[in-house]
Amino acid sequence: MILRWKKWVLSIDLNGGRIIQLKKGNRIILGSFDRIDGKVGNTHLCSPNFGAEGKDLNLPFHGFARQATWQVAKQFMGTVCIGTILPKTLLYPSQLKLTQTFRLNDVFTHIIEITNIGNKKVPVNLGVHYYWDTPEGWIDAHINNVYISELIENNKIIKLSNKFEINFPKQKPLNIEQTGFSNAVLWTGFKTEDNKKTFDHKYCCIEPVMGIGNYFGSEKSILIPGRSIKAEFTIQA
């Protein structure tokens, strides 16, 4: 589906609840990319786990959310809300209701809410695998004047403040405000031949995540029945 408002155009795939493209005017901000490893990458949620968390619970890499079928819950004047139910399993014994709200105004706002609608407490994490368009590459890209190209190459983690600025080469800065995320993982696609890595440069991933390290399974990550967690990410372009 496509949502247009003011100068923004947002394309969403309900199969996976993915952002296929976010565009303001002539500038693509988030995109869909043919990766060097043969996969296609675009923006998606990672939940109830991020990365390889939850192996002992038999959870898939990055969780169920990015493979789920989503439905439109409501749509009005520059806003669309989509939702899905993540299933319980034998080892993960509670259903989760996920909603994503996309709002186009002077800024783009992405709001994610997760509610435990089952009757068992379960660990929950949330990440967003944003695929940022970098038409001039990401060498010399920086966040708040910290250069990040080596961090992207080495799949590093940075702390996130509630407000920060992303600068990609030959592009206007993007001003970000966020709540609910503590860190971000930096990454891009690559392939290895003869012990040498070759990287994708037409995009990079700056992936905000609620918690890292030992977060998943800790007391902070436990979501009891009837309770919700929420995160918000705003882009000013």
C-alpha positions in Angstrom: 0.0 0.0 0.0 1.1 3.6 -0.6 0.4 6.6 1.7 1.0 10.1 0.4 0.8 13.3 2.5 2.4 16.7 1.9 5.8 15.9 0.3 6.1 12.4 1.8 5.4 9.1 0.0 5.5 5.9 2.1 5.2 2.4 0.5 4.4 -0.5 2.8 4.2 -4.3 2.2 1.7 -5.9 4.5 3.5 -9.2 4.0 6.0 -8.7 6.8 4.8 -5.2 7.8 7.8 -3.8 5.9 8.7 -0.3 4.7 9.5 -0.7 1.0 10.3 2.9 0.5 10.1 6.2 2.4 10.5 9.3 0.2 10.3 13.0 0.7 10.2 15.1 -2.4 12.9 13.6 -4.7 14.9 12.1 -1.9 14.7 8.4 -1.0 15.3 8.1 2.8 14.5 4.4 3.3 14.6 1.9 0.5 14.5 -1.6 -0.8 17.8 -3.0 -2.1 19.3 -6.0 -3.9 22.0 -7.1 -1.5 25.4 -8.4 -2.5 24.6 -11.7 -0.7 21.6 -12.3 -3.1 18.9 -11.3 -0.7 16.5 -8.3 -0.9 16.7 -6.0 2.1 14.1 -3.4 3.3 13.0 -2.0 6.6 11.3 -4.4 9.0 10.7 -5.0 12.7 12.7 -7.5 14.8 10.5 -9.0 17.5 9.9 -10.7 19.9 13.7 -11.2 19.7 16.6 -9.4 18.0 19.2 -11.3 16.1 20.0 -14.8 17.5 18.3 -14.1 20.8 15.9 -16.8 22.0 17.6 -19.8 20.5 16.7 -21.8 23.6 13.0 -20.8 22.9 13.3 -21.9 19.3 12.6 -18.4 18.1 13.6 -17.5 14.5 16.4 -15.1 13.8 15.1 -11.5 14.3 11.7 -13.0 15.4 8.3 -13.7 13.8 7.2 -10.1 13.1 9.1 -9.7 9.8 7.4 -12.8 8.3 3.9 -12.1 9.7 0.9 -11.0 7.7 -0.3 -7.6 8.8 -3.7 -5.9 8.4 -4.7 -2.3 8.1 -6.4 -1.3 11.4 -7.1 2.3 10.5 -6.1 5.0 8.0 -6.7 8.7 7.9 -5.1 12.0 6.7 -1.4 11.0 6.5 -1.6 8.2 9.0 -1.9 4.5 8.7 -1.9 1.9 11.5 -1.3 -1.8 10.8 -1.3 -4.7 13.2 -0.6 -8.4 13.6 -0.7 -11.2 16.2 2.4 -13.1 16.9 1.7 -16.7 17.8 2.5 -18.5 21.0 4.5 -21.7 20.8 5.3 -24.5 23.2 8.4 -22.7 24.4 7.1 -19.1 24.0 3.7 -19.5 25.7 2.0 -16.1 25.0 0.6 -14.3 22.0 1.7 -10.7 21.3 -0.3 -8.0 19.6 1.9 -5.7 17.5 0.9 -2.4 15.9 2.9 -0.1 13.7 1.6 3.5 13.2 3.1 5.5 10.4 2.5 9.2 10.4 3.4 11.7 7.7 3.4 15.4 8.6 6.3 17.9 8.8 8.2 14.8 10.0 7.9 11.1 9.5 7.0 9.2 12.7 7.1 5.5 13.2 5.4 4.2 16.4 5.6 0.5 17.5 3.5 -0.9 20.4 3.7 -4.5 21.6 1.0 -5.9 24.0 1.0 -9.3 25.7 -2.5 -10.6 25.0 -1.8 -14.1 26.4 -1.8 -15.3 30.0 2.0 -16.0 30.5 4.8 -13.6 31.0 7.4 -13.7 28.3 10.7 -11.9 27.3 10.3 -9.3 24.6 12.8 -7.2 22.7 12.3 -4.9 19.8 14.5 -3.7 17.0 13.9 -1.9 13.7 16.1 -2.9 10.8 16.0 0.4 8.9 17.6 0.4 5.5 18.9 3.9 4.8 19.5 5.0 1.2 23.1 6.1 0.6 23.4 6.9 -3.1 26.9 8.4 -2.6 27.9 5.5 -0.3 28.5 5.6 3.5 32.2 6.3 3.7 32.5 9.5 5.8 29.0 9.1 7.1 28.6 10.2 10.7 26.2 10.4 13.6 26.6 13.5 15.8 30.1 14.1 14.2 31.2 10.5 15.0 32.3 8.8 11.8 30.6 5.4 11.4 32.1 3.7 8.3 34.4 1.4 10.2 31.6 0.7 12.7 29.4 -0.4 9.7 32.1 -2.6 8.3 32.5 -4.3 11.7 28.9 -4.6 12.6 29.3 -2.5 15.8 26.9 -1.2 18.4 26.5 2.4 19.5 24.5 4.0 22.2 21.6 6.1 21.1 20.6 9.4 22.6 17.0 10.7 22.3 18.0 13.2 19.7 20.8 12.8 17.1 21.8 13.8 13.5 22.7 11.4 10.7 24.9 12.7 7.9 25.4 10.7 4.7 27.8 12.0 2.0 26.4 14.7 -0.3 23.0 14.5 1.5 21.2 17.0 3.8 21.3 15.9 7.5 18.5 13.8 8.9 17.4 14.9 12.4 16.2 12.0 14.5 14.2 11.9 17.7 13.4 8.6 19.4 12.2 7.0 22.6 12.3 3.4 23.7 15.6 2.4 22.1 18.9 2.2 24.0 21.4 1.3 21.2 21.8 0.8 17.5 23.5 -1.9 15.5 25.4 -0.7 12.4 25.6 -3.0 9.4 25.6 -3.5 5.6 25.5 -6.5 3.4 28.8 -8.1 2.3 30.3 -11.2 0.8 33.6 -12.8 1.6 36.0 -14.2 -1.0 39.6 -15.2 -0.4 39.3 -13.9 3.2 38.4 -10.4 1.9 35.0 -8.7 2.5 33.2 -6.8 -0.2 30.5 -4.5 1.1 27.3 -3.0 -0.2 27.6 0.8 -0.4 24.2 1.8 -1.8 22.6 1.5 1.6 23.5 1.0 5.2 21.5 -0.2 8.2 21.3 1.8 11.4 19.1 -0.5 13.6 17.7 0.9 16.8 17.1 -1.8 19.4 15.4 -1.7 22.8 18.1 -3.8 24.5 21.3 -5.7 23.7 23.7 -8.1 25.4 21.9 -10.0 28.2 18.7 -7.9 27.9 16.5 -10.6 26.4 15.4 -12.9 29.2 16.4 -10.4 31.9 13.8 -8.9 34.2 13.7 -5.7 32.2 12.6 -7.6 29.1 9.7 -9.5 30.8 6.3 -8.4 29.5 3.5 -9.6 31.8 -0.1 -10.3 30.5 -2.1 -7.2 29.7 1.0 -4.9 29.6 2.5 -3.0 26.6 5.8 -1.6 25.6 6.1 1.3 23.1 8.9 2.9 21.0 8.8 5.9 18.7 11.2 7.0 15.9 10.9 10.3 14.1 12.8 11.5 11.0 13.0 15.1 10.0 14.4 15.5 6.4 
